[in-house]
Amino acid sequence: MSGKKRKKRELTPFGKAVKKKLIDMGMTQGQLEKEIGAPFNYVTQMLYGEKLGLKYIPKIAEVLGIDISKWVS
């Protein structure tokens, strides 16, 4: 082992908003992915800033009823 600590992934502000809304609605990320037609684990990568997912952001906003104006200009 190299002795380097792996940096813990952090949710983006968008990711935090989505996670909170999913919890409030009792919905899983997997259910959200199916609803918006995203590939498996894609939403997770979006929430951590590893994928932009610009095509899916409006769909997520519609399904979850969130305002995306803070994240999309």
Secondary structure, 3 states (H helix, E strand, C coil): CCCCCCCCCCCCHHHHHHHHHHHHHCCCHHHHHHHHCCCCCHHHHHHCCCCCCCCCHHHHHHHHCCCCCCCCC
